Structure formats: structure tokens, C-alpha cells
Amino acid sequence: MQKQLPYELLDPKVINQADKLGICARFIVEGYMAGEHKSPYRGFAIEFAQHREYSPGDDIRHLDWKVLGKTDRYYVKQYEQETNFIAYVLLDGSESMKYGSGQLTKLDYGKIMAACLSYLILLQRDAVALGIFDSSLKHYIPRSDNRSALVNILNQLVNYNPDGKTNIATVLHNMALQIIKKGIVILISDLFDDENKILEGIQHLRFCGNEVIVFHTMDPYELEFPFRGLVEFKGLEQIPKILTRPNEIRKSYLNELQSFINRIREGCEKNQCHYILINTGQPLNEVLSGYLAFRAKTTTRVSR
């Protein structure tokens, strides 16, 4: 795929379909301003949460006169505040993401997804941060709810070229330690790394109160293994070349791949994370709008 211009990462089909659905927080989040999502902080907003005893200086407009009439005691109504969420989009920029059997590599597909998600999040007045990583976080754009931040995000995505090995777990653990405000961590990766360590990193993020979404990004040839004859496979991330006959290993390869996918999916489910297996041969607008429709139906406003 030829190098794109920044605005070309924003697929109109993806934007048009996904914009109708929006992205909301599944769990209680810690935002930093009034907005659309449930906050763990008490305030005087829209939805009633509980009573507390009146203290001198409280606004008498929030006194519950019915409770006063019944108990002859002064109580103040408290409400759940609404808050904007922060989304941390983490894109795997390791060398294995360079693979692509068609027009788009996994990294190309991931860049478009990261760009469109960032646009949608900013459009609904939430905040987004972008991180591109391999063995460590190579590029990071701090959170912002200003739509002008999209220009920096698109430029960073377009200009990034992968050349290193991956270490997903280390990046996830570091993010868990660095994130101050609970938010939504969106991981876009082929997950070609130690699966147990990846799941430990996800568990760390969840333990800190963040929601995690995993977009497991795979090429159709990786999922189907349609190779024929005698094939030399070129290794990525310092893996040597392998000369083999795909016919002889197809069954075992597909069995092992399915087991790997199942283990990752089960690990995500145990940690209450959404896991989405993505075939880069499928149109992104169908993949993303399908997930957002599913998410809208299953979203619950409960704490971790």
C-alpha cells in the first residue's frame, strides 16, 4: 500500500456508519469534565443516587422536604455526575504488523481503525490519547478533547514505519501505572507475543479500574493458510526463514491458531474485556459498526 495522506485514514464509510452508534463507557469512569458517562463522584446533576445528612453550607435547594416531613431531619439529595471518558488507543507498530496478503497490511488496517476511532471519540466530545508501540511506547500523543488534536494523531499514524520486535505486556503494565484517570484502553494488535503475559497486562489495567477492548487484527492468509506447493516463509521480528510444504502443516497450524485465539478470548472474558477478532480482508465499516452495535446493546452502567 502506498503511503497515505493523513485525511485518507478517515474512511467515510466507517465514519458514516459508526457515528450513528457512538461509543459509550461500559463501566463507571473517572472523567475530568461534565459529559455523557457515569462518574464515581457524587454531585448535583441528573440521576438521583442517595441521601446524606444536611451540613451547614449545603445548598438548601437540594433538601428533600418529603424526608424532612416524615423524619423531622434534614437530608440532602445527591446525584450521579455525568462525565466525559478518556480513551487510550494503543496501536501495535511492531514488524509483524507489516504483513498483508492484499492491498492493506495489518498495520494499514490498524492505522485506519485508530484514526476513525479517534475521530469518533473526539466528535462526541470525549478525550483520546494515542500510543504506537513495539517493544516500548515509541510515540505518544497525550489525551485531548480538542478536535484539533486529530491533526497530530493522523500525522503520527501516517508517518510511522515499523521496524522492531513487540513486547505488548510491558506496554500494558506501563500504561496501567501511568494512567491517572480511569478510562477505556483500546488495544489494536495481532497479539503475536507471550499470551499469558499479555493477559497479565490486561488484568493489571482492569485491576486499576480501566475498561479494555482488544481488537485482534489478523490477515486472512494468517487465518486461512491457503498456501500451496513449496513455500519459503520470511520471518519477521528476527525470526528466521522457513522452507516448508503448507499441505503438511496446514491442519496443525490451523488447530494451534484456533487454540491461541480461544485462549486469548477466554482470558479477555474472564477480565470482563471485549475481544474482537478482526479479519483485515473484511471492510472496516462492517467490522466497526457491527462491534459498536453489539456494544450498545450490552453496555451496562455498573462498576468494575
Backbone bond lengths (Angstrom), bond angles and torsions (degrees), N, CA, C in turn:
res aa  C-N    CA-C-N  psi(-1)  N-CA   C-N-CA  omega(-1)  CA-C   N-CA-C  phi
1 M - - - 1.454 - - 1.521 109.82 -
2 Q 1.334 117.80 131.76 1.445 121.90 177.84 1.514 109.99 -69.67
3 K 1.330 114.92 153.72 1.454 119.62 -179.74 1.519 110.11 -61.00
4 Q 1.312 115.64 132.85 1.451 121.18 -177.07 1.520 111.23 -89.84
5 L 1.319 114.05 160.05 1.451 120.11 166.98 1.518 107.77 -81.82
6 P 1.345 117.96 153.31 1.464 119.54 -175.65 1.526 114.70 -52.26
7 Y 1.323 117.60 -46.01 1.467 119.66 -175.28 1.521 112.15 -68.66
8 E 1.354 117.24 -19.67 1.459 120.25 -179.38 1.537 112.23 -71.69
9 L 1.331 117.05 -13.47 1.457 119.75 175.98 1.523 111.74 -72.14
10 L 1.332 117.13 -18.81 1.463 121.00 -179.58 1.522 109.13 -89.59
11 D 1.321 115.68 94.31 1.462 122.28 -178.57 1.531 109.35 -71.84
12 P 1.348 117.68 117.32 1.479 120.52 -177.57 1.530 113.05 -57.59
13 K 1.348 117.48 -37.32 1.460 119.97 -179.98 1.522 111.18 -64.56
14 V 1.332 115.85 -40.59 1.463 120.11 178.83 1.522 110.04 -64.56
15 I 1.323 115.73 -47.92 1.468 121.18 -177.45 1.525 110.94 -61.28
16 N 1.320 117.08 -46.96 1.467 120.66 -176.54 1.521 112.67 -62.80
17 Q 1.337 117.28 -41.15 1.469 119.94 -178.42 1.525 112.09 -78.34
18 A 1.322 116.58 -43.50 1.456 119.82 -175.81 1.518 112.49 -73.30
19 D 1.322 117.22 -30.51 1.462 120.76 -178.88 1.526 111.57 -60.82
20 K 1.326 116.63 -30.48 1.469 120.46 -179.32 1.530 111.37 -70.50
21 L 1.328 116.43 -22.02 1.461 120.80 -175.63 1.527 112.52 -98.35
22 G 1.341 116.40 -39.78 1.454 119.96 179.77 1.521 112.23 73.31
23 I 1.318 115.73 172.72 1.453 122.83 -179.95 1.519 108.09 -126.64
24 C 1.314 117.03 122.65 1.456 119.77 179.38 1.526 109.36 -122.11
25 A 1.311 115.51 159.99 1.458 120.81 -179.74 1.526 109.96 -79.55
26 R 1.335 117.13 131.68 1.470 121.14 178.81 1.511 111.43 -78.46
27 F 1.307 117.41 -30.83 1.449 121.81 -176.96 1.528 109.44 -116.38
28 I 1.314 115.91 167.45 1.456 120.02 175.86 1.525 108.77 -62.62
29 V 1.318 116.66 132.29 1.455 121.69 -176.52 1.512 110.53 -118.38
30 E 1.323 115.41 161.67 1.456 122.04 174.01 1.518 107.08 -105.10
31 G 1.298 117.76 99.62 1.441 120.17 177.41 1.506 110.98 -90.94
32 Y 1.300 116.10 -173.18 1.446 120.04 -178.82 1.512 112.33 -127.91
33 M 1.336 117.47 6.45 1.456 120.95 174.85 1.525 108.87 -159.86
34 A 1.321 116.96 166.13 1.464 119.95 179.01 1.513 109.50 -64.27
35 G 1.340 117.07 139.34 1.452 119.49 -177.26 1.503 112.96 -165.01
36 E 1.351 116.51 -136.66 1.451 121.35 -167.88 1.522 114.80 -110.41
37 H 1.304 120.05 -3.85 1.459 121.22 -169.26 1.521 111.58 -123.69
38 K 1.326 115.90 153.44 1.453 121.36 -176.10 1.523 111.91 -63.69
39 S 1.308 116.23 136.64 1.460 122.78 177.61 1.524 109.48 -113.99
40 P 1.348 117.70 150.49 1.460 119.68 175.83 1.520 112.60 -77.41
41 Y 1.318 117.66 -5.44 1.455 120.64 -178.25 1.521 111.10 -88.37
42 R 1.330 115.89 144.94 1.456 120.97 178.08 1.523 109.89 -89.13
43 G 1.304 115.90 142.73 1.452 119.61 177.44 1.510 109.98 -159.08
44 F 1.305 116.94 -160.20 1.455 121.57 177.35 1.521 106.89 -118.88
45 A 1.321 116.26 88.80 1.456 119.44 -175.06 1.519 110.21 -124.96
46 I 1.330 119.02 -109.11 1.460 120.90 -169.25 1.520 112.56 -114.19
47 E 1.331 118.33 -53.63 1.463 121.81 -169.99 1.525 111.26 -99.36
48 F 1.331 116.18 126.64 1.466 120.95 -178.10 1.521 111.25 -62.46
49 A 1.342 116.44 138.23 1.460 121.15 -179.84 1.522 112.21 -117.87
50 Q 1.343 117.68 -50.44 1.452 119.94 -176.25 1.529 110.06 -168.33
51 H 1.344 115.44 173.71 1.462 122.04 172.58 1.531 109.52 -103.02
52 R 1.317 115.87 153.82 1.454 120.83 165.04 1.529 108.21 -141.79
53 E 1.310 115.13 156.10 1.462 119.50 -176.39 1.531 110.49 -66.89
54 Y 1.325 114.33 141.97 1.471 120.88 -178.93 1.534 110.80 -64.22
55 S 1.343 115.26 137.60 1.464 121.43 174.21 1.521 108.56 -122.08
56 P 1.323 118.67 145.49 1.470 121.14 178.39 1.521 111.03 -52.61
57 G 1.310 116.16 130.62 1.455 121.52 -178.08 1.510 113.37 103.94
58 D 1.350 118.08 -16.56 1.466 120.83 177.02 1.523 109.72 -66.51
59 D 1.317 115.37 148.43 1.460 121.34 178.08 1.532 109.16 -68.99
60 I 1.321 117.30 120.20 1.471 120.42 -176.30 1.525 111.93 -68.93
61 R 1.329 117.16 -13.06 1.469 119.46 177.23 1.526 111.60 -64.94
62 H 1.329 116.08 -20.44 1.462 119.66 -178.02 1.530 112.65 -99.21
63 L 1.331 116.53 7.81 1.463 119.46 174.87 1.529 110.52 -67.00
64 D 1.330 116.48 140.18 1.460 120.96 176.49 1.528 107.61 -93.77
65 W 1.336 115.42 102.09 1.466 120.86 -174.09 1.526 111.52 -70.53
66 K 1.323 117.51 -27.72 1.463 120.52 177.86 1.526 110.37 -66.33
67 V 1.332 116.40 -43.47 1.464 120.18 177.75 1.526 110.25 -64.83
68 L 1.330 116.33 -38.44 1.467 120.39 177.98 1.525 110.75 -60.44
69 G 1.355 115.72 -43.05 1.458 119.94 -178.85 1.520 112.43 -65.34
70 K 1.348 116.51 -33.80 1.461 120.25 -177.23 1.529 112.94 -83.29
71 T 1.346 116.05 -35.13 1.469 119.34 -171.31 1.520 113.75 -113.85
72 D 1.341 115.23 -11.84 1.466 121.14 -175.19 1.533 111.25 60.08
73 R 1.358 115.22 29.69 1.464 120.70 176.98 1.521 108.78 -129.42
74 Y 1.308 115.65 150.39 1.462 120.89 -175.44 1.532 110.46 -93.53
75 Y 1.351 115.32 120.73 1.453 121.66 176.42 1.523 109.94 -127.13
76 V 1.331 114.67 145.52 1.465 121.62 179.40 1.522 108.88 -106.59
77 K 1.336 116.17 138.38 1.463 121.23 175.63 1.533 109.29 -78.09
78 Q 1.326 115.89 135.22 1.462 120.61 173.42 1.525 109.11 -116.81
79 Y 1.323 115.23 149.95 1.452 121.43 -175.07 1.524 110.13 -128.61
80 E 1.328 114.65 159.16 1.463 119.94 173.63 1.524 108.26 -76.80
81 Q 1.326 115.55 130.37 1.459 118.56 174.07 1.523 109.91 -78.92
82 E 1.301 114.46 153.17 1.459 120.29 172.92 1.523 107.69 -101.38
83 T 1.329 116.49 145.49 1.457 118.88 -174.61 1.523 111.18 -146.51
84 N 1.308 117.31 150.58 1.451 121.12 173.68 1.524 109.39 -77.56
85 F 1.328 116.91 145.37 1.458 118.72 177.32 1.523 110.72 -95.80
86 I 1.321 114.83 165.04 1.461 121.98 175.17 1.522 107.09 -114.67
87 A 1.319 117.09 127.95 1.461 121.70 176.72 1.527 108.84 -107.73
88 Y 1.329 115.10 130.76 1.460 121.41 177.44 1.531 106.97 -107.97
89 V 1.323 117.07 105.83 1.460 121.74 -177.92 1.525 108.31 -91.82
90 L 1.336 116.54 116.87 1.458 121.99 -179.07 1.524 109.35 -111.39
91 L 1.322 116.56 116.46 1.462 122.25 -178.34 1.525 109.93 -107.86
92 D 1.320 115.85 125.68 1.464 122.33 176.39 1.530 108.26 -70.55
93 G 1.338 115.58 116.30 1.461 120.38 179.13 1.512 111.62 -112.80
94 S 1.327 117.22 29.70 1.466 120.41 179.51 1.527 110.06 -79.08
95 E 1.336 115.05 169.46 1.457 120.32 -173.01 1.524 113.16 -63.89
96 S 1.331 118.34 -30.04 1.468 120.09 -178.95 1.527 111.98 -65.20
97 M 1.319 117.24 -21.65 1.463 120.70 179.04 1.528 112.02 -74.80
98 K 1.340 117.24 -6.47 1.470 120.79 178.69 1.526 111.96 -74.92
99 Y 1.336 117.04 -13.82 1.461 119.27 -174.92 1.525 111.49 -72.33
100 G 1.327 115.09 139.23 1.461 121.39 175.70 1.511 110.64 -161.30
101 S 1.320 116.86 128.32 1.465 120.68 179.88 1.520 111.86 -88.82
102 G 1.337 116.61 -12.39 1.456 120.85 -178.96 1.516 110.86 -121.92
103 Q 1.329 115.78 -147.72 1.462 120.07 -178.58 1.520 112.32 -70.49
104 L 1.327 116.68 -30.93 1.458 121.17 -176.93 1.524 111.43 -108.13
105 T 1.326 116.54 132.24 1.452 119.86 168.53 1.534 108.00 -78.91
106 K 1.325 115.54 171.05 1.467 118.81 175.70 1.525 110.30 -61.75
107 L 1.337 116.04 -36.38 1.462 119.32 179.89 1.523 111.24 -68.74
108 D 1.338 117.26 -40.82 1.471 120.17 176.47 1.528 110.19 -56.72
109 Y 1.317 114.78 -47.40 1.465 121.38 -178.85 1.535 109.84 -62.32
110 G 1.335 115.33 -43.89 1.455 119.99 179.69 1.521 112.35 -64.47
111 K 1.334 116.46 -37.94 1.471 119.98 178.03 1.530 111.08 -62.45
112 I 1.334 115.85 -43.79 1.471 119.46 179.73 1.522 110.00 -64.59
113 M 1.326 117.01 -41.55 1.456 120.52 178.55 1.528 111.01 -62.66
114 A 1.334 116.92 -46.12 1.465 121.16 179.79 1.527 110.75 -61.72
115 A 1.320 116.55 -40.89 1.463 120.59 -179.77 1.525 111.26 -65.65
116 C 1.329 116.87 -45.94 1.467 120.69 -177.61 1.525 111.41 -68.02
117 L 1.333 117.25 -40.67 1.460 120.08 177.43 1.529 110.68 -63.54
118 S 1.333 116.81 -42.07 1.466 120.48 178.35 1.516 111.05 -61.31
119 Y 1.321 115.92 -42.81 1.468 120.53 178.99 1.528 110.95 -61.79
120 L 1.332 116.39 -46.56 1.465 120.60 -178.21 1.522 111.94 -64.16
121 I 1.324 116.18 -40.08 1.467 120.58 -179.81 1.523 110.48 -65.42
122 L 1.326 116.78 -44.77 1.465 120.63 178.44 1.524 111.45 -67.09
123 L 1.323 116.41 -34.39 1.459 120.79 -179.58 1.519 111.65 -62.29
124 Q 1.327 117.42 -34.51 1.463 120.29 -179.64 1.536 111.81 -93.43
125 R 1.325 115.37 17.18 1.466 123.21 172.75 1.523 113.56 68.68
126 D 1.329 116.30 24.88 1.446 120.41 169.98 1.530 107.62 -95.82
127 A 1.323 116.30 176.09 1.464 120.58 -176.36 1.517 110.84 -108.59
128 V 1.335 116.25 150.61 1.455 120.72 -179.11 1.525 109.74 -137.79
129 A 1.329 115.35 143.84 1.459 123.03 171.12 1.525 106.83 -125.47
130 L 1.330 117.28 146.89 1.464 121.16 -179.06 1.518 110.07 -121.65
131 G 1.338 115.68 132.26 1.454 121.01 173.19 1.517 110.14 -128.29
132 I 1.337 117.15 133.17 1.467 122.48 174.85 1.529 106.60 -114.98
133 F 1.326 117.35 129.33 1.460 119.94 -172.10 1.511 112.46 -137.73
134 D 1.333 115.13 160.53 1.463 121.91 162.96 1.536 106.27 -129.31
135 S 1.337 118.41 -97.96 1.461 118.99 174.85 1.528 111.46 -81.48
136 S 1.315 115.73 -14.18 1.463 122.50 175.92 1.523 108.11 -151.50
137 L 1.303 116.72 174.41 1.462 121.35 179.43 1.520 108.67 -75.86
138 K 1.343 117.28 111.01 1.459 121.61 -175.12 1.526 112.44 -86.43
139 H 1.317 116.26 -40.01 1.462 120.81 -179.65 1.524 108.44 -137.23
140 Y 1.315 115.86 137.48 1.460 119.66 -179.48 1.520 109.89 -142.01
141 I 1.322 115.49 127.97 1.465 121.83 174.51 1.516 106.76 -109.73
142 P 1.332 118.39 115.19 1.463 121.65 -176.10 1.521 112.18 -59.34
143 R 1.320 114.94 160.21 1.461 121.51 -177.87 1.521 111.27 -58.06
144 S 1.317 114.61 144.93 1.456 121.36 175.63 1.515 108.46 -158.16
145 D 1.329 116.20 145.79 1.457 119.78 173.15 1.523 110.61 -107.75
146 N 1.327 115.98 10.10 1.460 121.89 178.24 1.526 109.17 -86.72
147 R 1.309 117.10 125.99 1.463 119.94 -176.17 1.523 112.69 -63.27
148 S 1.316 117.28 -20.73 1.462 119.99 177.83 1.530 111.15 -66.03
149 A 1.353 117.21 -19.15 1.467 120.93 178.07 1.521 111.25 -64.14
150 L 1.329 116.50 -21.11 1.466 120.31 -178.81 1.527 111.47 -60.79
151 V 1.320 117.50 -32.98 1.467 121.13 179.46 1.520 110.12 -60.76
152 N 1.331 117.42 -45.75 1.466 120.96 178.74 1.526 111.47 -65.07
153 I 1.321 115.58 -39.13 1.469 119.97 179.84 1.524 110.45 -62.92
154 L 1.314 116.65 -47.95 1.470 120.59 -178.47 1.525 111.26 -63.97
155 N 1.326 117.34 -42.04 1.464 120.36 179.49 1.524 111.49 -64.28
156 Q 1.321 116.23 -40.03 1.459 120.06 179.58 1.520 110.80 -65.11
157 L 1.324 116.99 -41.49 1.457 121.17 179.51 1.523 111.32 -65.65
158 V 1.309 117.11 -46.41 1.466 120.98 -176.88 1.523 111.63 -63.46
159 N 1.309 117.15 -38.90 1.466 120.96 -172.56 1.525 114.12 -86.99
160 Y 1.332 117.54 -2.88 1.461 119.10 -176.68 1.529 110.97 -82.73
161 N 1.347 115.81 133.63 1.461 122.27 175.49 1.537 109.13 -126.07
162 P 1.325 117.61 127.13 1.476 120.48 -176.73 1.520 112.56 -78.46
163 D 1.323 116.21 145.73 1.463 119.42 175.95 1.523 112.99 -156.24
164 G 1.330 118.17 6.34 1.454 119.45 -174.26 1.511 114.51 -123.54
165 K 1.342 114.63 171.76 1.464 121.50 174.59 1.519 109.20 -76.63
166 T 1.332 115.44 167.55 1.461 119.02 -178.04 1.524 111.02 -109.26
167 N 1.336 114.59 152.96 1.463 121.86 172.05 1.519 106.37 -148.31
168 I 1.321 115.00 79.18 1.467 121.43 -172.04 1.521 111.06 -64.03
169 A 1.314 116.77 -42.75 1.469 120.58 -174.94 1.522 111.67 -59.97
170 T 1.332 116.71 -45.45 1.460 120.48 -179.46 1.517 111.06 -59.62
171 V 1.327 116.46 -42.05 1.467 120.92 179.41 1.526 110.53 -63.84
172 L 1.333 117.37 -42.91 1.462 120.79 -179.37 1.531 111.16 -65.68
173 H 1.328 116.90 -43.33 1.471 120.17 178.60 1.532 110.60 -61.91
174 N 1.327 116.13 -44.11 1.467 119.72 179.36 1.519 111.98 -63.29
175 M 1.337 116.72 -39.03 1.459 120.06 177.80 1.526 110.40 -64.44
176 A 1.331 116.36 -40.93 1.467 119.85 179.46 1.518 111.25 -59.34
177 L 1.332 116.49 -35.69 1.462 120.98 -179.84 1.526 112.11 -77.83
178 Q 1.334 116.43 -29.62 1.463 120.38 -174.38 1.523 113.34 -88.05
179 I 1.342 117.05 -27.53 1.460 119.84 -177.47 1.522 109.79 -70.21
180 I 1.312 115.97 121.29 1.470 121.14 179.99 1.520 110.23 -90.81
181 K 1.321 116.96 -48.05 1.453 121.82 179.01 1.523 109.68 -94.77
182 K 1.322 116.94 126.97 1.462 120.66 177.86 1.525 110.13 -56.95
183 G 1.307 116.29 140.10 1.457 119.69 -179.58 1.511 111.23 -155.95
184 I 1.324 115.58 -155.11 1.461 122.78 179.97 1.522 108.19 -112.10
185 V 1.327 116.88 121.41 1.460 121.80 176.75 1.519 107.99 -100.12
186 I 1.330 116.78 120.63 1.468 122.53 -178.75 1.523 108.11 -109.11
187 L 1.324 116.75 112.55 1.465 122.21 -178.69 1.524 109.49 -101.57
188 I 1.338 116.17 123.44 1.471 122.61 177.26 1.525 107.04 -116.27
189 S 1.340 117.28 110.61 1.462 120.21 -171.67 1.517 110.65 -163.28
190 D 1.349 115.79 156.73 1.463 119.42 171.88 1.540 110.89 -83.60
191 L 1.325 116.98 -6.18 1.466 123.39 175.03 1.526 113.14 61.01
192 F 1.331 117.32 27.89 1.464 120.27 177.89 1.524 109.12 -80.97
193 D 1.306 114.63 80.48 1.450 122.64 -177.81 1.532 107.77 -163.03
194 D 1.297 117.64 -177.92 1.463 122.03 179.64 1.526 109.52 -64.89
195 E 1.326 116.92 111.52 1.466 120.76 -172.91 1.526 112.80 -64.46
196 N 1.333 116.95 -37.78 1.465 119.55 179.99 1.521 111.43 -64.35
197 K 1.325 116.02 -40.04 1.463 119.89 178.82 1.529 110.89 -69.29
198 I 1.348 116.74 -36.50 1.462 119.91 176.31 1.525 110.08 -59.73
199 L 1.329 115.67 -46.92 1.464 120.51 -178.51 1.530 111.61 -65.69
200 E 1.321 116.88 -32.35 1.466 120.00 175.07 1.528 110.60 -65.68
201 G 1.332 116.04 -39.24 1.460 120.14 176.97 1.520 111.89 -64.87
202 I 1.322 116.65 -40.66 1.462 121.43 176.76 1.525 110.39 -63.96
203 Q 1.328 115.52 -43.10 1.469 120.21 178.75 1.531 110.77 -60.64
204 H 1.327 116.93 -38.44 1.464 121.39 178.51 1.537 110.55 -62.34
205 L 1.318 116.57 -44.29 1.467 120.81 177.87 1.524 111.17 -62.18
206 R 1.324 116.28 -41.23 1.464 120.14 179.96 1.534 111.01 -69.19
207 F 1.327 116.08 -38.33 1.462 119.87 178.55 1.529 110.59 -60.66
208 C 1.322 116.33 -33.50 1.469 121.13 178.77 1.526 112.35 -80.47
209 G 1.326 116.76 1.15 1.459 120.29 174.15 1.516 115.75 95.59
210 N 1.339 117.75 6.87 1.462 120.54 -179.96 1.527 111.11 -87.49
211 E 1.314 115.96 148.48 1.464 120.26 168.69 1.519 107.50 -84.11
212 V 1.332 117.22 146.73 1.466 121.42 179.58 1.524 109.56 -128.54
213 I 1.330 115.70 132.05 1.465 122.55 173.91 1.526 107.07 -119.48
214 V 1.326 117.02 128.95 1.462 121.55 -178.93 1.529 109.20 -113.04
215 F 1.322 116.17 116.33 1.465 121.85 173.34 1.535 106.73 -100.95
216 H 1.332 115.96 99.23 1.460 122.22 -177.92 1.526 108.14 -81.56
217 T 1.316 116.39 103.84 1.466 122.70 -168.05 1.524 110.93 -98.10
218 M 1.332 116.04 114.45 1.461 121.60 -176.15 1.523 111.07 -130.11
219 D 1.326 115.78 146.07 1.464 121.71 175.52 1.528 109.74 -78.84
220 P 1.340 118.62 147.55 1.474 119.91 -179.92 1.529 113.52 -58.09
221 Y 1.345 117.83 -33.73 1.463 119.80 178.86 1.525 110.65 -68.71
222 E 1.327 117.61 -31.14 1.465 120.57 176.11 1.520 110.47 -69.61
223 L 1.323 116.33 -33.94 1.458 121.13 -178.07 1.528 112.36 -81.34
224 E 1.330 117.74 -30.17 1.471 121.49 -173.70 1.531 113.23 -107.58
225 F 1.321 117.94 -25.77 1.462 124.14 -179.04 1.536 111.64 50.12
226 P 1.352 116.90 61.98 1.469 120.33 -173.94 1.530 114.36 -88.94
227 F 1.322 118.50 16.89 1.462 122.05 -174.34 1.524 111.25 -69.52
228 R 1.353 114.83 149.97 1.474 121.42 -178.46 1.521 110.20 -130.96
229 G 1.328 115.58 158.27 1.452 120.78 174.11 1.514 112.51 75.24
230 L 1.330 116.08 -151.39 1.452 122.79 177.64 1.525 107.74 -98.35
231 V 1.309 116.53 120.04 1.468 120.87 -172.56 1.521 110.62 -125.95
232 E 1.329 114.65 135.67 1.462 119.87 172.38 1.525 108.31 -100.44
233 F 1.326 116.75 117.77 1.461 121.84 179.67 1.529 108.97 -94.42
234 K 1.310 114.86 124.07 1.464 120.74 179.52 1.526 109.22 -83.52
235 G 1.313 116.78 126.47 1.454 120.40 -179.35 1.521 112.58 -76.93
236 L 1.328 115.68 148.14 1.456 122.63 173.45 1.517 108.38 -116.60
237 E 1.309 116.32 159.33 1.469 122.51 -179.48 1.528 110.64 56.46
238 Q 1.351 115.37 47.41 1.466 124.13 173.39 1.519 113.36 68.60
239 I 1.340 117.86 19.84 1.466 121.49 174.70 1.524 107.86 -89.08
240 P 1.338 120.25 131.55 1.471 121.77 -176.71 1.529 112.86 -68.32
241 K 1.335 115.24 163.87 1.460 121.48 177.15 1.525 110.02 -67.42
242 I 1.345 115.62 150.86 1.467 121.21 178.37 1.528 108.64 -131.82
243 L 1.331 116.85 126.48 1.458 122.32 175.86 1.517 107.93 -102.79
244 T 1.340 117.00 121.87 1.468 119.17 -175.02 1.525 110.61 -156.13
245 R 1.333 114.65 168.50 1.464 120.96 174.07 1.530 107.73 -103.39
246 P 1.330 118.25 109.00 1.471 122.05 -176.61 1.518 114.03 -53.13
247 N 1.347 117.57 -33.08 1.471 120.66 179.46 1.520 111.69 -53.71
248 E 1.335 115.40 -37.61 1.457 121.09 -172.57 1.527 112.90 -79.66
249 I 1.317 117.24 -19.10 1.471 119.41 -175.97 1.534 112.81 -119.12
250 R 1.358 116.56 -3.18 1.473 119.38 -173.85 1.531 111.75 -56.66
251 K 1.329 116.86 -49.31 1.461 119.76 -175.73 1.526 111.81 -61.53
252 S 1.329 116.94 -47.32 1.465 119.99 -178.97 1.521 111.03 -67.59
253 Y 1.347 116.33 -36.52 1.469 120.05 177.59 1.524 110.59 -61.14
254 L 1.338 116.73 -50.23 1.462 120.73 -177.73 1.525 111.84 -64.89
255 N 1.344 116.93 -36.11 1.467 120.25 177.57 1.527 110.83 -64.74
256 E 1.331 115.87 -44.27 1.462 120.11 -179.67 1.527 110.92 -67.66
257 L 1.331 116.48 -38.93 1.464 120.10 178.34 1.525 110.88 -62.35
258 Q 1.336 116.24 -44.77 1.463 119.78 -179.82 1.524 111.12 -64.24
259 S 1.320 116.74 -38.49 1.470 120.22 177.33 1.520 110.87 -63.73
260 F 1.327 115.89 -41.11 1.470 121.63 178.05 1.528 110.32 -61.43
261 I 1.328 116.89 -46.71 1.464 121.35 179.13 1.522 111.00 -61.92
262 N 1.325 115.76 -43.66 1.475 120.06 -179.58 1.526 111.45 -62.37
263 R 1.329 116.35 -40.79 1.469 119.65 -178.81 1.534 110.74 -66.52
264 I 1.314 116.53 -41.70 1.462 120.01 178.44 1.528 110.29 -65.05
265 R 1.332 115.98 -45.30 1.476 120.09 -179.74 1.531 111.03 -60.51
266 E 1.338 116.25 -47.10 1.463 120.19 -179.86 1.524 111.51 -62.37
267 G 1.331 116.50 -39.38 1.454 120.38 178.50 1.522 112.06 -64.29
268 C 1.325 115.68 -39.39 1.466 120.18 177.38 1.531 110.50 -65.89
269 E 1.322 116.48 -43.26 1.466 120.46 -179.54 1.525 111.26 -62.90
270 K 1.327 117.43 -38.95 1.466 120.54 177.94 1.523 111.32 -62.09
271 N 1.341 115.68 -30.82 1.464 120.69 179.74 1.527 112.26 -95.56
272 Q 1.343 116.66 14.26 1.464 122.28 178.94 1.531 111.97 56.64
273 C 1.321 115.19 42.63 1.468 121.47 177.14 1.522 109.67 -110.53
274 H 1.310 116.26 145.95 1.454 120.11 172.41 1.530 108.86 -80.49
275 Y 1.332 116.23 127.52 1.459 122.88 176.30 1.521 107.87 -113.28
276 I 1.339 117.32 127.04 1.459 121.83 -179.73 1.520 108.55 -127.89
277 L 1.325 116.40 114.59 1.464 120.73 175.37 1.524 108.07 -81.39
278 I 1.324 116.11 124.24 1.459 121.24 -176.50 1.518 110.33 -113.37
279 N 1.327 115.44 127.23 1.456 123.20 172.52 1.528 106.55 -97.77
280 T 1.329 117.06 114.56 1.464 119.72 -174.78 1.531 112.95 -68.19
281 G 1.321 116.34 -4.91 1.459 119.69 173.72 1.519 112.50 -80.71
282 Q 1.337 116.72 -11.55 1.465 121.41 178.85 1.526 110.46 -91.85
283 P 1.337 118.08 144.45 1.470 120.67 179.07 1.529 110.72 -59.64
284 L 1.316 115.88 133.64 1.463 120.11 -176.97 1.523 111.99 -63.33
285 N 1.329 117.59 -33.66 1.466 119.04 -179.95 1.524 111.62 -61.87
286 E 1.334 117.27 -35.84 1.465 120.50 178.14 1.529 110.81 -72.17
287 V 1.328 116.08 -41.95 1.464 120.63 -178.93 1.520 110.71 -63.33
288 L 1.338 116.85 -50.63 1.462 120.83 -173.87 1.521 112.18 -72.12
289 S 1.322 117.22 -42.65 1.468 118.97 179.29 1.525 110.46 -66.52
290 G 1.331 117.00 -34.71 1.466 120.23 177.05 1.513 111.21 -64.04
291 Y 1.333 116.50 -42.90 1.467 119.23 178.61 1.526 111.35 -66.42
292 L 1.329 117.61 -44.42 1.466 120.38 -177.60 1.524 111.24 -65.09
293 A 1.342 117.40 -33.56 1.468 120.22 176.30 1.530 109.83 -66.59
294 F 1.341 116.47 -43.70 1.464 121.07 176.36 1.526 110.43 -61.94
295 R 1.311 116.35 -42.67 1.467 121.32 -178.44 1.518 111.24 -63.07
296 A 1.339 116.05 -41.98 1.463 120.05 -179.13 1.533 111.16 -62.14
297 K 1.332 117.15 -34.05 1.460 121.04 -179.25 1.524 111.95 -75.85
298 T 1.328 116.02 -31.04 1.471 119.04 -173.22 1.515 113.16 -101.81
299 T 1.320 118.25 -1.20 1.462 120.61 -177.80 1.520 110.18 -64.34
300 T 1.317 115.41 129.71 1.465 121.91 175.27 1.502 108.91 -124.95
301 R 1.277 115.81 143.73 1.470 119.27 -179.08 1.521 108.86 -101.04
302 V 1.321 112.86 72.29 1.453 118.61 177.91 1.514 107.45 -128.17
303 S 1.293 115.75 157.39 1.454 119.71 -179.06 1.514 109.74 -77.68
304 R 1.317 114.76 166.81 1.448 122.61 -178.88 1.520 110.65 -57.38
